[in-house]
Amino acid sequence: MLRSDSLFGKRDNPTNSPLNGSPATGVMPASAAGGMTKPAPIGGLSAVPSAPASSDAQAGNAEAGSKLIVGPNIKLKGVEITDCHTLVVEGRVEATMDSNVIQIAECGAFIGKAEIDIAEIRGEFDGELIVRQKLVIYATGRVTGKIRYGKLVIEEGGQISGEIQVGVNAPAKPLTVAKAG
């Protein structure tokens, strides 16, 4: 039986075919005998395809939604960002947005107006920031402007300044003190 080993139609001698075994030993290689062999890595990457993600992992990705990453040295100016679940800012963004999550890296800056569920600030934010759930300012973070938040966490070294108000839904009420007597 003849077998083709290449695209150019080169044919092997049937007695030297790996499927027939070596003429000297008559032993079949493991791959010809039905055993599975693992391909060698190529350039540090495995040539074996990864298993498909489980339905739980896929459901998590579906919940995560869309993600926009503005990389280092990128400047995005004069835009309105919508339908974006997570915005990662490593460059500079001048925009307005209404989203779920904003993450500003140490080298990142956001200037403008943002309404967010969760904000994680390691870089700079300047403008109007409304955080419906939780604002986290890390040690390298600096937030300035008009800030409203549900919950606030500031790591030692983090900075916040401007018009700051707790509570997103209710307008600020003046503090009244009653006198006894």
C-alpha positions in Angstrom: 0.0 0.0 0.0 1.4 3.4 -0.9 0.9 6.5 1.3 1.4 10.1 0.5 3.6 12.0 3.0 3.7 15.4 1.5 1.9 17.9 -0.7 4.2 17.1 -3.6 3.1 13.5 -4.0 6.2 11.9 -2.7 5.6 8.3 -1.9 7.3 6.0 0.6 8.2 2.4 0.2 5.5 0.4 1.9 8.1 -1.6 3.9 9.5 1.6 5.5 6.1 3.1 6.2 5.6 4.0 9.9 2.3 2.2 9.7 4.0 -1.0 8.8 6.7 -0.7 11.4 10.5 -0.5 11.0 11.9 -3.2 8.8 14.6 -3.9 11.4 12.3 -4.2 14.4 8.8 -4.5 13.2 7.7 -2.3 16.1 5.0 0.3 15.4 5.3 3.8 16.8 2.8 4.8 19.5 1.1 7.3 17.2 0.5 4.6 14.5 -0.7 2.1 17.1 -3.5 4.3 18.1 -1.8 5.9 21.1 -2.0 9.7 21.5 1.1 11.8 21.4 1.3 15.4 22.5 2.6 17.8 20.0 5.8 19.7 20.9 5.4 23.3 22.0 6.0 25.9 19.3 7.7 29.1 20.3 6.8 28.5 24.0 3.1 28.0 23.1 1.4 24.7 23.1 0.0 23.6 19.8 -2.8 21.7 21.5 -6.0 23.7 21.4 -7.4 24.6 24.8 -10.6 23.0 26.0 -13.8 25.0 25.4 -14.8 27.2 28.3 -17.4 25.8 30.7 -20.9 27.2 30.6 -20.3 28.8 34.0 -17.3 30.7 32.6 -19.2 31.7 29.5 -22.1 33.0 31.7 -19.6 35.1 33.7 -18.2 36.6 30.4 -21.7 37.3 29.3 -22.4 39.2 32.5 -19.1 41.1 32.2 -20.3 42.6 28.9 -18.2 44.8 26.7 -14.9 46.2 27.6 -13.0 49.2 26.2 -9.3 49.6 26.9 -7.7 52.9 26.1 -4.0 51.9 26.2 -1.0 53.9 27.3 -0.1 56.9 25.1 -3.6 56.9 23.6 -5.7 60.1 23.8 -9.4 59.9 23.3 -11.1 63.3 23.2 -14.6 64.6 22.8 -16.6 61.4 22.8 -19.6 60.0 24.5 -19.1 56.4 25.7 -22.2 54.3 25.9 -23.1 50.6 26.0 -19.7 49.8 27.6 -19.7 47.6 30.6 -16.1 48.3 31.7 -13.8 51.1 30.6 -10.1 50.7 31.4 -8.1 53.9 31.1 -4.3 53.6 30.7 -4.0 56.7 28.5 -6.0 59.9 28.5 -9.8 60.2 28.0 -11.8 63.4 27.7 -15.4 62.2 27.5 -18.8 61.7 29.1 -20.0 58.2 29.9 -22.7 56.2 31.7 -21.4 52.7 32.4 -21.0 50.0 35.0 -17.3 50.0 35.8 -14.4 52.4 35.2 -10.8 51.4 36.1 -8.2 54.2 35.8 -4.6 52.9 35.8 -1.7 54.7 37.5 -0.7 56.2 34.1 -4.3 56.9 33.1 -6.4 60.1 33.3 -10.1 60.7 32.7 -11.4 64.2 32.3 -15.2 64.8 32.0 -18.4 63.5 33.4 -19.0 59.8 34.3 -21.9 58.0 35.9 -20.7 54.7 37.1 -21.7 51.8 39.3 -18.1 51.0 40.5 -15.0 53.2 40.0 -11.5 52.1 40.8 -9.1 55.0 40.5 -5.3 54.5 40.5 -4.6 57.4 38.2 -6.4 60.8 37.9 -10.1 61.7 37.5 -11.1 65.4 37.0 -14.7 66.4 36.5 -18.1 65.3 37.6 -18.1 61.7 39.0 -21.3 60.0 40.1 -20.6 56.5 41.6 -23.9 54.7 42.3 -22.3 51.9 44.3 -18.6 52.1 45.3 -15.8 54.5 44.7 -12.3 53.1 45.4 -9.3 55.5 45.4 -6.0 53.7 45.6 -2.7 55.1 47.0 -1.7 56.6 43.6 -5.2 57.8 42.8 -6.4 61.5 42.7 -10.0 62.5 42.2 -11.0 66.2 41.8 -14.2 67.9 40.9 -17.8 67.3 41.8 -18.0 63.8 43.4 -21.1 61.8 44.5 -20.8 58.3 45.8 -22.7 55.5 47.5 -19.7 54.0 49.4 -16.2 55.3 49.6 -12.8 53.5 50.1 -9.6 55.5 50.1 -6.3 53.8 50.4 -3.6 55.6 52.4 -2.1 58.1 50.0 -5.2 58.5 47.8 -6.5 62.0 47.3 -10.0 63.4 46.9 -10.9 67.1 46.6 -13.7 69.3 45.4 -17.5 69.2 46.0 -18.0 65.8 47.7 -21.4 64.4 48.6 -22.3 61.0 50.0 -25.5 59.4 48.6 -26.3 59.4 44.9 -30.1 59.5 44.8 -31.0 62.0 47.5 -30.0 65.7 47.3 -27.9 67.0 50.1 -29.9 68.2 53.2 -28.5 70.9 55.4 -27.5 69.7 58.8 -29.8 71.1 61.5 -29.0 71.1 65.2 -31.9 71.3 67.8 -31.3 73.2 71.0 -32.3 71.6 74.2 -34.6 73.5 76.5 
